[in-house]
């Protein structure tokens, strides 16, 4: 793959608009006049079309989302909102621009949207953390799309919530660390990827970035969907990490900053998938026996619109919503996507049951959402602990 050039475009978040994924023809695209919204629309449109054109090939494993992600970096669209995090006060952030881009891609190809989400979260960690010269260099390469970011933070979030353990141990090695352990799942695992992961130390915790080539990666295959996301398990055997690779020496404080963004951006690809399936269901609801589903479509549309209003408010200022509300948004987004894809498949009839149709692909993509970390069980547990 040809290395991407440095990102130069600057795109601001669109103005407040009724929640709608930014794809050609949607209300967000058609009615907005804000210059930032227009810039995002114009810059993203060719990539959204490309994701749509390649969705079937990506789903079957004949194509990878990575070239498109690299070109997003060339266009300055991989790091929307990151520059603000590099400022003096990254506690609150407007993530509508990256959220809408992820939603737009999810309407066409969940694998591409998921890859963008994972990459964007690595940018978030590095921007919030300690920035050595080495980290600054890696961050620049990631922002430009020359390398991919892989987030392996699931075990850290489970540990913080009290539903799991940190499976990687770090022991002091001079000014750095040596890491040993296991990561059960991560994505975007290419040879030149940058992996961010948490580990336990004798005194507490540490979050570091590691070169993927230093890790033992075993690809995971045979998934219902998202086989093109370069997912796999990771084993670490006495992996040396220098002090310049330390992102944070306090997992809890780092997570307090990035967790709302993570959940809101995860909700974005759930939302994009739900919106597309609802549109497809609407397009077939007037066919013969499908008319009996008019009420189902209307109820789902109403619930989705109400969800959008809350989600967009949280995305506009990640510090404004309580953690309980953000957890609820993530749970509801996955549920809405599951209901919408099931409704689309039902109204599609036999076509929805054929393996390689778009309706079937979206149904399979939605099946991933309850198990993606944080899983539905994790989210429910954590939400109950806040009650």
C-alpha positions in Angstrom: 0.0 0.0 0.0 1.3 3.4 -0.9 2.0 5.6 2.2 -0.4 8.4 2.7 0.8 12.0 2.6 0.4 14.3 5.6 -3.2 15.5 6.4 -3.8 19.1 5.7 -7.6 19.6 5.5 -9.4 21.1 8.5 -13.0 20.3 8.9 -15.2 21.5 11.8 -18.2 19.8 13.2 -21.5 20.5 11.5 -24.0 22.9 13.1 -26.8 21.5 15.2 -29.1 19.6 12.9 -31.7 16.9 13.3 -29.7 13.7 13.8 -28.9 12.1 10.5 -25.8 10.3 9.2 -24.0 12.6 6.8 -24.6 10.7 3.5 -25.6 12.2 0.2 -29.3 12.7 0.1 -29.9 12.7 3.8 -31.4 15.7 5.6 -28.1 16.6 7.2 -26.5 16.9 3.8 -29.3 18.4 1.9 -30.5 21.3 4.2 -27.4 22.5 6.1 -25.8 25.8 5.2 -23.0 25.9 7.8 -19.6 26.0 6.1 -18.2 23.3 8.4 -21.1 21.0 7.5 -20.6 21.7 3.8 -16.9 21.0 4.1 -17.5 17.7 5.8 -20.1 16.7 3.3 -17.9 17.5 0.3 -14.8 15.9 1.8 -16.5 12.7 2.9 -18.8 12.0 0.0 -16.4 10.2 -2.3 -15.2 8.0 0.6 -18.8 7.1 1.5 -19.5 6.1 -2.1 -16.3 4.1 -2.2 -17.3 2.2 1.0 -20.7 1.4 -0.6 -19.1 0.2 -3.8 -16.7 -2.1 -1.9 -19.0 -3.3 0.9 -19.8 -6.7 -0.7 -16.1 -7.4 -1.4 -15.1 -6.3 2.1 -17.8 -8.6 3.5 -16.6 -11.6 1.6 -12.9 -10.9 2.4 -11.9 -10.0 -1.1 -11.1 -6.4 -0.2 -9.8 -4.6 2.9 -11.0 -1.3 4.4 -7.4 -0.2 5.0 -6.7 1.6 1.6 -9.9 3.7 2.1 -8.8 4.5 5.7 -5.4 5.6 4.4 -7.1 7.9 1.9 -9.2 9.4 4.6 -5.9 10.3 6.3 -4.7 12.0 3.1 -7.9 14.0 3.1 -7.6 15.0 6.8 -10.6 13.0 7.9 -9.1 10.4 10.2 -8.3 12.8 13.0 -11.4 15.0 13.2 -11.5 16.6 16.6 -8.0 15.5 17.6 -6.4 18.9 17.3 -8.8 20.2 20.0 -7.6 17.4 22.3 -4.0 18.6 21.9 -5.0 22.0 23.3 -4.8 23.0 26.9 -8.2 21.8 28.0 -9.3 18.5 26.5 -11.8 17.6 29.2 -14.8 18.4 27.0 -14.9 17.8 23.3 -17.2 18.1 20.4 -17.1 14.8 18.5 -20.0 15.3 16.2 -17.7 15.4 13.1 -16.0 12.0 13.6 -19.3 10.6 14.9 -21.2 11.5 11.8 -18.4 10.3 9.6 -18.4 6.9 11.3 -22.2 6.8 11.1 -22.1 7.6 7.4 -19.6 4.8 6.7 -21.6 2.3 8.8 -24.6 2.9 6.6 -22.6 1.4 3.8 -20.0 -0.9 5.4 -19.7 -1.6 9.1 -16.2 -3.0 8.7 -14.9 0.3 7.4 -16.8 2.3 10.1 -15.5 -0.1 12.8 -11.9 0.3 11.5 -12.2 4.1 11.6 -13.6 3.9 15.1 -10.7 1.8 16.4 -8.2 4.1 14.7 -9.8 7.2 16.0 -9.7 5.9 19.6 -6.0 5.3 19.4 -5.6 8.9 18.3 -7.7 9.9 21.3 -5.6 8.0 23.8 -2.3 9.4 22.4 -3.6 12.9 22.3 -4.8 12.8 25.9 -1.7 11.0 27.3 1.9 11.8 27.9 3.4 13.0 24.6 7.1 12.1 24.2 8.9 12.9 21.0 8.4 9.2 19.9 4.7 9.5 20.7 4.4 12.7 18.8 6.0 11.1 15.7 3.7 8.1 15.9 0.7 10.3 16.4 1.6 12.3 13.3 1.8 9.1 11.2 -1.5 7.9 12.5 -3.2 11.2 11.9 -2.0 11.1 8.3 -3.1 7.5 7.7 0.4 6.2 7.1 -0.2 3.7 9.9 -3.3 2.1 11.5 -4.2 2.3 15.2 -5.4 -0.7 17.1 -7.2 -0.3 20.4 -6.7 -3.2 22.9 -8.2 -1.4 25.9 -11.2 -3.8 26.5 -9.6 -5.6 29.4 -8.7 -2.3 31.1 -12.3 -1.1 31.0 -13.6 -4.5 32.3 -11.1 -4.2 35.2 -12.2 -0.7 36.0 -15.9 -1.8 36.0 -15.1 -4.8 38.2 -16.1 -7.4 35.6 -12.6 -8.6 34.5 -8.9 -8.7 35.1 -5.9 -7.0 33.5 -4.4 -9.9 31.6 -1.1 -8.1 30.8 1.5 -7.7 33.5 4.3 -5.1 33.3 7.5 -5.4 35.3 10.0 -2.6 35.6 13.0 -2.7 33.2 15.2 0.3 33.8 13.1 3.3 33.0 10.7 1.2 30.9 8.7 -2.0 31.2 8.6 -5.6 30.1 5.1 -6.9 29.2 3.8 -10.4 29.4 0.2 -11.5 28.9 -2.7 -12.0 26.6 -5.2 -9.7 24.8 -8.3 -11.8 23.7 -9.4 -9.4 21.0 -8.2 -6.4 19.0 -8.7 -5.2 15.5 -6.7 -3.2 12.8 -3.8 -5.6 13.5 -1.5 -5.0 10.6 2.3 -5.5 10.7 2.8 -1.7 11.0 -0.1 -1.0 13.3 0.3 0.8 16.6 -1.4 -1.0 19.5 -2.5 0.8 22.7 -3.0 -1.5 25.7 -3.2 -1.4 29.5 -1.2 -3.5 32.0 -0.9 -4.0 35.7 2.3 -3.0 37.5 3.6 -3.8 41.0 2.3 -0.3 42.0 -0.8 0.1 39.9 -1.4 0.4 36.1 0.2 1.7 33.0 -1.1 2.3 29.5 1.4 2.0 26.6 1.7 1.9 22.9 3.5 -1.0 21.2 4.5 -1.8 17.7 2.3 -4.7 16.4 5.3 -6.4 14.9 6.7 -6.9 18.4 3.6 -9.0 19.3 2.4 -12.5 18.6 -0.9 -12.0 16.7 -3.2 -14.8 15.8 -5.9 -13.8 13.3 -9.5 -14.6 14.2 -11.5 -15.8 11.2 -14.9 -17.4 10.5 -16.9 -14.5 11.9 -20.5 -13.9 10.9 -19.3 -10.4 9.6 -16.4 -8.0 9.9 -13.9 -10.6 8.8 -12.0 -7.8 7.0 -11.2 -5.9 10.2 -7.9 -7.6 10.8 -9.0 -8.9 14.2 -7.1 -11.3 16.3 -5.7 -12.4 19.7 -2.4 -11.0 21.0 0.2 -12.7 23.1 3.0 -10.7 24.7 6.2 -12.5 25.7 8.6 -10.2 27.7 8.0 -7.3 25.3 10.2 -4.4 26.0 8.5 -1.0 26.2 10.6 2.2 26.6 9.6 5.2 28.7 8.8 7.1 25.5 6.0 4.6 24.8 4.1 5.3 28.0 0.7 6.9 27.5 -0.4 7.1 31.1 0.6 5.7 34.5 -3.0 5.9 35.7 -5.5 3.9 33.6 -8.5 5.2 35.6 -7.8 8.9 35.0 -7.1 8.3 31.3 -10.3 6.3 30.9 -12.3 9.0 32.6 -11.4 11.3 29.7 -11.7 9.0 26.8 -14.6 6.7 27.8 -17.5 9.1 26.9 -16.0 9.6 23.4 -15.5 5.9 22.9 -19.1 5.0 23.8 -20.5 7.9 21.7 -18.4 6.9 18.6 -19.4 3.3 19.1 -23.0 4.4 19.2 -22.3 6.2 15.9 -21.8 3.0 13.9 -24.8 1.4 15.6 -26.8 4.5 14.6 -25.7 4.5 10.9 -26.6 0.8 10.6 -30.0 1.4 12.2 -30.8 4.3 10.0 -29.9 2.5 6.8 -31.9 -0.6 7.7 -34.9 1.6 8.7 -34.7 3.4 5.3 -34.7 0.0 3.5 -37.6 -1.2 5.6 -39.6 1.9 4.7 -38.9 1.4 1.0 -40.6 -2.0 1.1 -43.4 -1.5 3.6 -46.0 -0.9 0.9 -45.5 -4.2 -0.8 -48.6 -6.5 -0.4 -48.4 -8.2 3.0 -45.7 -5.8 4.2 -48.4 -3.1 4.9 -49.1 -4.8 8.2 -45.7 -3.6 9.4 -46.5 0.1 8.9 -46.9 0.6 12.7 -43.6 -1.2 13.4 -41.7 1.0 11.0 -43.4 4.2 12.4 -42.6 3.2 16.1 -39.0 2.4 15.3 -38.6 5.7 13.3 -40.0 7.7 16.3 -37.7 5.9 18.8 -34.7 6.5 16.5 -35.4 10.2 16.2 -35.8 10.6 20.0 -32.5 8.7 20.5 -30.8 10.9 17.9 -31.7 14.0 19.9 -30.0 12.7 23.0 -27.1 11.2 21.2 -26.3 14.4 19.3 -26.4 16.5 22.5 -23.9 14.2 24.1 -21.7 14.2 20.9 -21.7 18.0 20.9 -20.1 18.1 24.4 -18.8 14.8 25.7 -18.5 16.3 29.1 -22.1 17.3 29.4 -23.8 13.9 29.8 -23.5 11.7 32.9 -21.8 8.4 32.5 -25.1 6.7 33.1 -26.6 8.5 30.1 -23.7 7.7 27.9 -23.9 4.0 28.9 -27.6 4.0 28.1 -27.0 5.6 24.7 -24.6 2.9 23.8 -27.0 0.1 25.0 -29.9 1.7 23.1 -28.0 2.3 20.0 -27.1 -1.4 19.7 -30.7 -2.4 20.5 -32.0 -0.1 17.8 -29.6 -1.4 15.2 -30.6 -5.0 16.0 -34.3 -4.2 15.7 -33.9 -2.2 12.5 -31.8 -4.9 10.8 -34.3 -7.6 11.8 -37.2 -5.5 10.5 -35.4 -4.9 7.2 -34.7 -8.6 6.8 -38.3 -9.4 7.6 -39.7 -7.0 5.0 -37.1 -8.1 2.5 -38.6 -11.6 2.5 -36.5 -14.4 1.0 -33.9 -11.9 -0.2 -33.1 -11.1 3.4 -32.2 -14.7 4.0 -29.8 -14.9 1.1 -26.2 -14.9 2.4 -24.7 -12.1 0.2 -27.5 -9.6 0.1 -27.1 -6.2 1.7 -30.0 -6.9 4.1 -28.3 -10.1 5.2 -25.0 -8.4 5.7 -26.5 -5.7 7.9 -28.3 -8.3 9.9 -25.0 -10.1 10.5 -23.2 -6.9 11.3 -25.8 -6.0 13.9 -25.2 -9.4 15.6 -21.7 -8.2 16.6 -22.9 -5.3 18.6 -24.1 -7.0 21.8 -20.7 -8.8 22.1 -18.5 -5.9 21.2 -16.6 -4.6 24.2 -18.0 -3.2 26.3 -20.6 -6.0 25.8 -24.2 -5.7 26.6 -23.6 -7.6 29.8 -20.8 -5.3 30.8 -22.8 -2.2 30.0 -25.8 -3.5 32.0 -23.6 -4.4 34.9 -21.9 -1.0 35.0 -25.2 0.9 34.6 -26.7 -1.1 37.5 -23.7 -0.2 39.7 -24.4 3.5 39.1 -28.1 3.3 40.2 
